[in-house]
Amino acid sequence: MFSNYNKRFFFIILMIMFFFIVIIFRLASLMIAEGESHREYAENRIVKNISISAPRGEIRDRYGRLLAGNRPSFAVEVSKNDIVNEQINETSLELVQIFQKSEDSFIDEFPIIFVSHRFVYTFDNAIDKWKEDYEIPSWFNAKEAFDLLRIRYEIEETDPAEVQQQLLGIPELSVPISIRTWKFNDEMKKEQWLQKFFIPEDQQQPEDAFNWLRKEYFNIPDSYTRYEARMVMAIREQIETQLPGYMQYQPIKIAHDISQRSVTMIKEMIYDLPGVNVVVEPIRNYPELTSAAHILGNLGKISQQYEIEKYINELGYLPSDIIGKPVLNTVLNLI
């Protein structure tokens, strides 16, 4: 009986030792034999691919004279993933104050502005300005404005698409109207913007939308003035709505071509501005100023629907990227 007990005990000890040997062998394999590959895999998982702006191609005339080149400039980038949420309003206001002290501009596309002590949408302003420029009654809707232009330019009433093509062929005439929805383009942009921020239908008047965004979406303290709150919302709109969630590590440019004074102030406060960085980027330079402007074209943000489909959906550009507009600058987009 005692002998059987010793045998069982000895067998258990052997099994335990066997398992320990297997574990030690496996650990040695992971740490020594496969250690390098696992380390490389772990490092690759934390590597972020961040695009940087490359200089655009130069354009010269047949004598080699530079018509369109590049010059270095400073831009301010913000990485949303590196911003402390509790400080985001503070950081945005600090940046605005730095830009204002240096008389630098920043990207401000927030569509609610103050005009004569009242809130208005920039979308509505753009429609009113277009009507005024082309002497169209302010109360006309998109369909009525379209028909008025057709009659004014003596175009036969046929298929709306054909009429639109003829109107677009008239020099100095723009027709910002969608014949599919019979709405002004800015009217549709306004609807998309309201939907993007989930603004309730009963809060869509300019002042109501401003106050709703301030309290419910951006959580801006009451201690900020109305002007400061708007500036903060302009910065935060750029930060929070440019990129989808899986690309939020990509930095967003909020200011281009800033002065050396702004650069110095940001560098001095860099530890108080988490997520903010100053980078050098090439900016387009035209030594001959307006010469051949109708051929060279210009640079601008991706804004038109066909540009969105081509550059963002097909070619993978970011919504904040700058592209060349017709004529020659467009050719250089793909070079």
N, C-alpha and C positions, 0 to 999 in steps of 0.2 A: 504493500500500500504506500509506504514511504517512498519507494522507488518510483512508483507511478506519479506521485506528487512532484518529485524532482524533475521527472521528464516533462511534465506539463509546464512547470515553472521555467525550465530551460527553453522549452519551445516558445513560450510567451516572450522571454528575453530576446530570443533570436528574431522573432517577428518585429519587436520594437526596434531592434538594431537595424533590421533590414529597411524598415520604413524611414529611420533617420538617415541611413546611407543614401536611399533614393532621394530624400529631400535635399540633403547636402549636395548630391551629384547634380540635381536639377538647379539648385541655386548657383552652383559653380558654372553650370552651362549658361544660365541666363546672364550672370555677371561677367564671365570671362569670355566664353566662346561667342555668345550672341550679344554681349554688352554694347559693342560699338554700333550695331544696327539698331538696337533699342534706343540708345542715346540719340542717334541721328533722327529716328522717328519722333521722339519726344520733342526735339528741338524744332523739327519741321512743323509740328502742330502749333507752335507759338509764333511762327514766322508769318508776318503780314505782308502781302504784296501791295505796296502803295505806289500809285502812279505819280510821276513828276512831270511837270510841263517841259517839253522839249522846244528848242527854238524852231520857229517856222522857217521854211525855205525862203531864201532871198530872191527878190525879183529885180533883174537889171535890164537895161535897154541894150541895144546892139553894140553900143560903145563901152559897155561895162559899167555904166553909171548906175548907182544904187537907187532904185525906185521904192523898194519896200524891204526893210531890214528888221533887226531886232536890237533892243537895248536892255540891259539888266534893270530890274526894279524889285522893290520889296512888296511882299503880299503877306497878309495875316491869315493864318489857318486855325481852325478849331477842330479838335477831335472829340466827338461827342462821348466816346467811351471813356475818355480821360477826365471829363468834367465831373466835379462833385455836384450832384443834383441840388443839394442844399445851398450851393453858392452860385448856381447858374445865372440867376437874376443879377446878383452882385457883380459877377464877372462881366456880364453883358453891359451893364451900366458903366463899369470901369473902362471898358473898351470904347464905348461911345464918348465918354468924357475925354479920353486920350485923343481920339480922332478930332474932336471939336477944338481942343486946345491947339492942335497943330493945323487946323483948318483943312484936314483931310476928309475925304468922303469915304463912305462904306456902302456896301450893297444894301439898298433899302427898297424892297419890293412889297412891303406891307401895304395892302390896298385900301386901308382906311386912313384918311388924312384930315387935317383941320383946315377948313376954308371959311374965312369970315366968322370965326367962333362957332362953327358947326361941323359935324362929322359928315364926310362924304366918301363914297367909294371912288377910287381912281378909274374903275371900269366905267362907271356912269359918266365921269368927267370926259373920258376918251370918246364915248359915244356922242356926248353933247358937243365936244370940240369938232368932231367929224361933221356933224349936222351943220354947225355954224360955218365951217370952211366951205361946204358945198351948198349953202343956202337952202337947207332942208328944214322944214318946220320941226320944232323941238318935240311936238307931240306925235310925230309919225313913228310907227313901228317899223321893223325891218322890211316887211313885205311892201308897205306903202312907200318907204324910201327907195326900195329897189325899182318899183314901178315908176316912180317919179324920174329916176335917172334914165330909165329906158325911154320914157316919153321925151325927156329933155334932149337926149342925144339921137332921137328919131330912129330908134331900133324897133324893128317889127316884133310884135308879140308872138314869140314861138316858144320852143322849149326853154325853160329857165336856165339850163346849163349853157345853151347856145348864146342866150342873151348875156349871161355872165361873162363868157369868153370874149364877146364883143366889147363889153364894158371894160374888162381888164386890158384890152388892147388899146384903150384910149390913153394917150400920154397924160401924166399928172393926175390921173384919176385912180383912187383906191376904192375898193368895194368890200368893206369888212363885214360881209353878210353871208351867212350859211343858207344856201337854197334848200338844203335838206331839212333844216329845222325852222327856217324863216326866223332866225334870231341873229342879232349882231354877235360878232365873234367875242367881243368883250362881255356881252351878256352871258354867253356860255362859260367864259372863263370865271365870271363871278359865281355862277351856279356850282362849278367844279370846286372853287375855293371854299364856298360855304359847306359843301359836302365833305371836303377834305378834313375840316375841323369839327365836323358833326354839330354845327351850330343849329339849335332848334329853330323851327319855322317861325315861332313867335318872337325870336330874338335876332331877326335878320336885317332889321333897320341898322344903318351904320353905327349909331351911338349904342344901340342895344347890343350889337355884335361885339363892339369894342369892349364894353363893360363885361359881357359874358366871357370873352376870351381872357380878359385880365384876371377875373376871379376864378373861373372854372377850369380853364385850360392851362394858362401860364402861371397862375397862383402868384401874382405880383402884389406885394404888400401895399396897403393904403398909404404908407408913408411916401411912396413915389408919386411925383406929380404926374398929371395926365401926359405931359410931353415926355417925361422920363419913361413912363410906362410904354408909350408907343415906340420909343427908340429900343427899349429892351425887347419888345415883341418883334420888331424888325430884325434884330440880330438872331433871336431865338427861332424865328420862322426859317431863316437860312439854315440854322444848325439842325433843326428837328424834322424838316420835311423834304430835304433834298435826296436822301438815300433810303433804300429799303433796309429793314432791320439787319439782314445778314451782312450788310456792307457798312455798318455804322462805324467801323474802325477807320474808314477812309476819311481823311481830313477835308473839311469844307472851307473854301476861301470866302471870307466875309469882307475883305477889303483888298484892293489892288493899287499898286503904284503909290504907296504911302511915303511920307517924308522921312528924312533921317531923324527928325525930332520924335516922331511917333515910334520909330524903331527903338530909339534909345529909351524912351519911357516904358515901353513894353518889356524890354530886356531888363530894366531895373526892377520891374514888378513881376517878373516871370514866376516867382514862387507864390505870388498872390493871385495868379491867373492860371489855374490848372487847365490843361488841355489846349492852351493858346500857344502858338508858335509863329515866328517870323521866318519866312523863306524867301529865297531869291528866285525870281521867275523872269523869263524873257517877255518883253512886251513889244508889240509891233511899233515900228518907227518908220515914218515917211519923210525922208530928207527933202523931197521936192514938194512937201505939203499937199496941196490939192491937185497937183499935176497928174493927169491920167486917172483921176479917181473913178471915172465911169468904167474904166477897164480893170483897175486893180481891185475894186470893191472894198470891203472892210471886214472887220471881225465883230462877232456878236454871239450872244447866248443862243442855245437851241430853243427856239420858240414856236416856229410854225409846225403844223401837224405833220407835213411831209418830212421835215427835219427830224422830228421825234421818231417817226417810223424808220427813217434811214439810219440815223446816227446812234440813237439809243437802243432801239429794238433790234436792228440788224447788225450794227457794227460795235455795240457794247460801250458806247460813250457814256459818260456820267452826265446827269442833268445839269451839273454846274460847269461843264466844259464849254470852252469858247471855240467856235468854228469860223471858218472863212465864209463870207457871203459873196455872191457873184461880183466879178466874174473870175479873175485869175486866182483870187484867194480861195475860191471853192475848189479849184483844181489841186491846190496844195494840201487840202484836207487829207487826202489819201496817200500822200507821199511821206 
